[in-house]
Amino acid sequence: MESLEWLSEDGTFAAKASDKAIEFIRHQCVAAGHQETGGILVGYYTPKRECAIITKASEAPADSRSGRLRFYRGVVGLRDWLARLWRGEKREYYLGEWHFHPAKSPDMSSLDTAQMKDIAQNGSYRCPEPLLLIASGHPSSSFVVSLFVCPHGKPPMRMQPCSVPPPPNQHED
């Protein structure tokens, strides 16, 4: 699978996810079967902050709770993982969330919307424009990935897949 790229309809936000991050998410979805799962997205922004580059995704923390129609992401281990990534050569950090809707729509639920608005407003995340990647379908046949940006004080926006690459980054994956 190639890396995926998105652009908001108004052209304000752009994002790119590495093929490694997308494949990791796909594997997590396969392992989850018919249960929802999820984690966080990490990476960095291009120097002028015009594009978010998603380099990694976490697995569901051990204290997460999931079922066929719900997922509550836990926190165990995330703080240490994020600290290691921040201290690393690329200085990667939290960009948002991801989760899996098995056999459901890749759209945000009302709970997703509320949670992402909370993240955008919560200063401890240091992420006023968090991303939400929703994977849906069957991971080995009809796997669909949608991306949303949730700017502080504004409604979430669905990002559109694009064929024109976002601005180049200075990091090598």
C-alpha positions as CSV (number, residue, x, y, z in Angstrom):
1,M,0.0,0.0,0.0
2,E,1.3,3.5,-0.9
3,S,1.2,6.4,1.6
4,L,-2.1,8.2,1.7
5,E,-2.5,11.9,1.3
6,W,-5.4,14.2,2.2
7,L,-6.4,17.8,1.8
8,S,-9.3,19.7,3.5
9,E,-11.9,21.0,1.1
10,D,-10.9,24.6,1.9
11,G,-7.2,23.8,1.3
12,T,-6.3,24.9,4.9
13,F,-5.2,21.4,6.2
14,A,-3.1,18.7,4.6
15,A,-1.9,15.4,5.9
16,K,0.1,12.4,4.7
17,A,0.3,9.0,6.4
18,S,3.2,6.7,5.8
19,D,2.5,3.3,4.3
20,K,4.1,1.8,7.4
21,A,1.6,3.6,9.7
22,I,-1.4,2.5,7.5
23,E,-0.2,-1.1,7.4
24,F,0.3,-1.1,11.2
25,I,-3.3,0.1,11.6
26,R,-4.5,-2.6,9.1
27,H,-2.8,-5.3,11.1
28,Q,-4.3,-4.0,14.4
29,C,-7.7,-4.1,12.7
30,V,-7.2,-7.7,11.5
31,A,-6.2,-8.7,15.0
32,A,-9.3,-7.0,16.5
33,G,-11.6,-9.0,14.3
34,H,-15.2,-7.8,14.9
35,Q,-14.2,-5.6,17.8
36,E,-13.4,-1.9,17.6
37,T,-9.9,-0.9,18.4
38,G,-7.7,2.1,18.1
39,G,-4.8,4.2,19.4
40,I,-3.0,7.4,18.7
41,L,-1.3,8.9,15.7
42,V,2.2,10.4,15.9
43,G,4.5,12.3,13.6
44,Y,5.4,15.9,12.9
45,Y,4.4,18.9,10.9
46,T,6.4,20.3,7.9
47,P,8.5,23.3,8.8
48,K,5.8,25.8,8.0
49,R,3.1,23.6,9.6
50,E,1.3,23.3,6.3
51,C,1.1,19.5,6.4
52,A,0.9,16.9,9.2
53,I,3.0,13.8,8.5
54,I,1.8,10.7,10.3
55,T,4.7,8.3,10.7
56,K,3.4,5.9,13.4
57,A,0.3,4.7,15.1
58,S,0.1,3.0,18.5
59,E,-1.7,-0.2,19.3
60,A,-4.6,0.0,21.8
61,P,-3.1,0.6,25.2
62,A,-3.7,-2.3,27.7
63,D,-6.3,-0.4,29.6
64,S,-8.5,0.3,26.6
65,R,-12.0,-1.1,26.5
66,S,-13.7,-2.3,23.3
67,G,-16.7,-4.1,21.9
68,R,-18.5,-4.5,18.6
69,L,-19.8,-0.9,18.7
70,R,-17.5,1.0,21.0
71,F,-13.9,1.8,21.8
72,Y,-12.5,3.7,24.7
73,R,-8.8,4.3,24.3
74,G,-6.7,3.8,27.4
75,V,-3.5,5.5,28.4
76,V,-1.1,2.9,29.7
77,G,2.3,3.2,28.2
78,L,1.5,6.2,25.9
79,R,3.3,8.9,28.0
80,D,6.6,6.9,27.9
81,W,6.3,6.1,24.2
82,L,5.6,9.7,23.3
83,A,8.5,10.9,25.5
84,R,10.9,8.5,23.7
85,L,9.6,9.6,20.3
86,W,10.0,13.3,21.3
87,R,13.6,12.7,22.4
88,G,14.4,10.8,19.2
89,E,16.1,12.2,16.2
90,K,12.8,13.2,14.4
91,R,11.1,14.7,17.5
92,E,7.8,13.1,16.8
93,Y,4.7,13.9,18.8
94,Y,1.0,13.4,19.2
95,L,-1.1,14.3,16.1
96,G,-4.4,12.7,17.0
97,E,-6.4,9.4,17.3
98,W,-7.3,6.4,15.1
99,H,-9.9,3.7,15.5
100,F,-11.6,0.9,13.7
101,H,-15.2,0.7,12.8
102,P,-15.6,-3.0,11.8
103,A,-18.3,-3.5,9.1
104,K,-19.5,0.1,9.7
105,S,-19.2,3.5,8.1
106,P,-15.9,5.4,8.1
107,D,-17.7,8.4,9.4
108,M,-17.4,10.1,12.8
109,S,-20.0,9.2,15.4
110,S,-21.4,11.8,17.8
111,L,-19.1,10.4,20.5
112,D,-16.1,10.7,18.1
113,T,-17.0,14.3,17.5
114,A,-17.4,15.1,21.2
115,Q,-14.1,13.4,22.1
116,M,-12.1,15.2,19.3
117,K,-13.6,18.6,20.3
118,D,-12.4,17.9,23.9
119,I,-8.9,17.0,22.7
120,A,-8.7,20.2,20.6
121,Q,-9.7,22.3,23.6
122,N,-7.6,20.4,26.2
123,G,-4.3,22.2,26.5
124,S,-2.5,19.1,27.9
125,Y,-2.7,17.5,24.5
126,R,-0.9,20.5,22.9
127,C,-2.9,19.7,19.7
128,P,-5.4,22.4,18.7
129,E,-6.1,20.7,15.4
130,P,-6.1,16.9,16.2
131,L,-6.6,14.4,13.4
132,L,-9.0,11.4,13.6
133,L,-8.3,8.5,11.3
134,I,-11.2,6.0,11.0
135,A,-10.5,2.6,9.4
136,S,-13.6,0.6,8.5
137,G,-14.7,-2.4,6.6
138,H,-12.9,-5.7,6.5
139,P,-9.1,-5.2,6.7
140,S,-8.2,-7.8,4.2
141,S,-10.8,-7.0,1.5
142,S,-12.8,-3.8,1.8
143,F,-10.5,-1.7,4.1
144,V,-11.4,2.0,3.9
145,V,-9.6,4.8,5.7
146,S,-11.0,8.3,6.3
147,L,-9.3,11.2,7.9
148,F,-10.8,14.2,9.7
149,V,-9.3,17.3,11.2
150,C,-10.9,18.8,14.2
151,P,-9.8,22.4,14.6
152,H,-10.3,24.1,18.0
153,G,-13.6,26.0,18.0
154,K,-14.8,24.7,14.6
155,P,-16.7,21.6,13.5
156,P,-14.7,18.6,12.3
157,M,-13.8,18.5,8.6
158,R,-13.5,15.4,6.5
159,M,-10.2,15.5,4.6
160,Q,-10.4,14.5,0.9
161,P,-7.9,12.0,-0.6
162,C,-5.7,13.9,-3.0
163,S,-3.3,12.9,-5.8
164,V,-1.2,16.1,-5.6
165,P,1.4,15.5,-2.9
166,P,1.4,17.8,0.1
167,P,4.5,20.0,0.5
168,P,7.7,17.9,0.9
169,N,9.0,17.2,4.3
170,Q,12.5,17.5,5.7
171,H,12.4,14.1,7.5
172,E,13.1,10.8,5.9
173,D,11.0,7.9,6.9
